[in-house]
């Protein structure tokens, strides 16, 4: 696991929060929202065997630009299980819209990520965990739905010493959950997010250049068009 101290000492007036940070558009916006809400943000990313590792470099850039107190990158091998186009090179990333849950879904990914964030929040004394899931303009992943977020929050308050012995509930914050992609982009621009730092493409190259054809590229491009904001994405 790599740890980067980013913004120096914590402020006594700000409460800690753990923010899941992939390096993409949504998670960057989520970090900006958490910071604007008055939190000292502890960013958490994962090297999980994904094919688009350029997003981790993007996460480091975003954590620095948006003033995270620290940024941790944990290594977990979800590629050992496979079952997703994002972790198995033998499964092609779709380049056309499909029906149902797409093969880019990584089994239980957000459940695993939130569990790790929950463990860190207990150590930090943080009662807020932020995740940039969206259930409007998204790929249809089951772990991006409001019911999942509500269920995990219930688990967090049943399974941790911080919740059982503490006086304050743990909260899973999903501030982008019901926003359109255009709405997310507008919110981020208002909060000073530089989207040129982010990588969303499922098969970005080593320099972070997007394919322009995958589902994530399509949603991102359409979001900028709908928001009326120039798209800073470098396409190869």
SVG drawing of the C-alpha trace seen along z (x, -y; Angstrom):
<svg xmlns="http://www.w3.org/2000/svg" viewBox="-33 -28 37 44">
<polyline fill="none" stroke="black" stroke-width="0.4" points="0.0,0.0 1.3,-3.4 0.6,-6.4 0.9,-10.1 0.6,-13.0 -1.0,-15.7 -2.2,-18.7 -0.2,-18.8 -1.7,-19.0 -5.4,-18.6 -7.6,-21.5 -9.1,-21.3 -12.3,-22.9 -12.9,-20.2 -14.2,-16.7 -12.5,-13.7 -14.0,-11.8 -12.9,-8.9 -13.5,-9.5 -13.2,-6.7 -11.2,-8.1 -10.9,-6.2 -9.4,-9.0 -12.5,-9.4 -14.9,-12.2 -17.5,-11.2 -15.1,-10.4 -13.2,-13.7 -16.5,-15.6 -17.3,-13.6 -14.0,-14.6 -14.7,-18.2 -18.2,-17.9 -16.7,-16.4 -14.2,-19.1 -16.8,-21.8 -18.9,-20.2 -16.1,-20.9 -14.2,-17.7 -10.5,-16.8 -10.6,-14.3 -8.6,-11.1 -8.7,-9.7 -8.6,-6.0 -7.9,-4.3 -7.4,-0.7 -5.0,1.1 -7.3,4.0 -5.9,5.5 -7.8,3.2 -6.7,2.9 -7.0,-0.9 -4.2,-1.7 -3.9,-5.2 -6.8,-6.1 -4.5,-5.6 -2.1,-8.3 -5.2,-10.4 -6.3,-9.8 -3.0,-11.0 -3.3,-14.2 -6.8,-14.8 -6.0,-14.2 -3.3,-16.8 -5.3,-19.3 -8.3,-19.0 -6.4,-19.2 -6.8,-15.7 -5.1,-15.4 -3.6,-12.1 -4.1,-9.6 -3.7,-5.9 -3.5,-3.4 -4.3,0.2 -3.5,3.2 -6.1,6.0 -6.1,8.7 -9.7,8.8 -8.1,10.0 -7.5,13.3 -11.3,13.9 -11.8,12.4 -15.3,12.3 -15.1,8.7 -13.7,7.0 -11.9,4.6 -9.9,7.3 -9.6,10.1 -7.7,9.2 -9.5,12.1 -12.8,10.4 -13.2,7.5 -14.5,4.1 -17.8,3.5 -17.7,0.6 -21.4,0.4 -24.4,0.0 -25.7,3.3 -28.7,4.4 -28.6,5.7 -25.5,5.5 -22.5,5.2 -19.3,7.3 -17.5,4.3 -19.2,4.9 -16.6,6.0 -18.2,8.5 -18.8,7.0 -16.3,4.1 -18.1,1.3 -18.9,3.7 -15.2,4.4 -14.2,0.8 -16.7,-0.4 -15.6,2.3 -12.0,1.1 -13.1,-2.6 -15.2,-1.6 -12.2,0.0 -10.1,-3.1 -12.9,-5.4 -12.9,-3.6 -9.2,-4.2 -9.6,-7.8 -12.6,-8.5 -14.5,-9.5 -18.3,-9.2 -18.6,-10.0 -17.6,-7.9 -18.1,-9.4 -18.5,-7.4 -19.2,-8.8 -21.8,-6.3 -24.5,-7.5 -27.8,-5.8 -29.0,-8.1 -26.4,-8.3 -24.5,-5.1 -23.8,-1.6 -26.4,0.3 -24.1,1.7 -26.2,3.1 -23.8,1.6 -24.5,-1.9 -28.2,-1.9 -29.7,-3.8 -30.9,-0.5 -27.3,0.7 -26.0,-2.4 -28.8,-2.3 -28.1,1.3 -24.4,0.8 -24.9,-2.1 -27.1,0.3 -24.3,2.9 -21.8,0.2 -23.9,-0.7 -24.3,2.9 -20.8,4.2 -18.4,1.6 -17.3,0.7 -17.5,-3.0 -21.2,-2.7 -22.1,-0.3 -20.2,-2.2 -20.2,-5.7 -22.9,-8.4 -23.0,-9.2 -24.1,-7.0 -21.8,-6.2 -23.0,-7.7 -22.4,-6.6 -22.5,-9.7 -23.4,-9.4 -23.9,-13.0 -24.0,-12.3 -26.5,-9.4 -29.4,-11.1 -27.6,-13.7 -27.3,-13.4 -23.8,-13.3 -24.3,-16.9 -25.4,-17.8 -22.3,-16.2 -20.0,-18.1 -21.7,-21.4 -21.4,-20.8 -17.8,-19.9 -17.0,-23.0 -18.7,-25.2 -16.4,-23.5 -13.2,-24.0 -12.7,-20.5 -10.2,-20.3 -11.6,-17.4 -8.5,-17.4 -6.8,-15.7 -9.3,-12.8 -9.4,-9.5 -12.8,-7.7 -12.1,-5.4 -12.3,-1.7 -9.3,-1.1 -7.3,-4.2 -3.7,-3.9 -0.6,-4.4 -0.8,-8.2 -4.4,-8.3 -5.8,-8.9 -9.4,-7.7 -10.6,-5.3 -13.8,-7.3 -15.8,-4.2 -16.5,-2.4 -19.6,-3.0 -17.7,-5.2 -16.4,-7.4 -19.8,-7.7 -21.4,-8.8 -18.6,-11.3 -18.7,-12.8 -22.5,-13.1 -22.4,-14.7 -20.1,-17.5 -22.2,-18.1 -25.4,-18.3 -23.7,-20.6 -22.5,-22.9 -18.9,-22.7 -15.9,-21.9 -14.7,-18.3 -11.0,-18.3 -10.6,-14.6 -7.6,-13.6 -8.7,-11.0 -6.2,-8.7"/>
</svg>
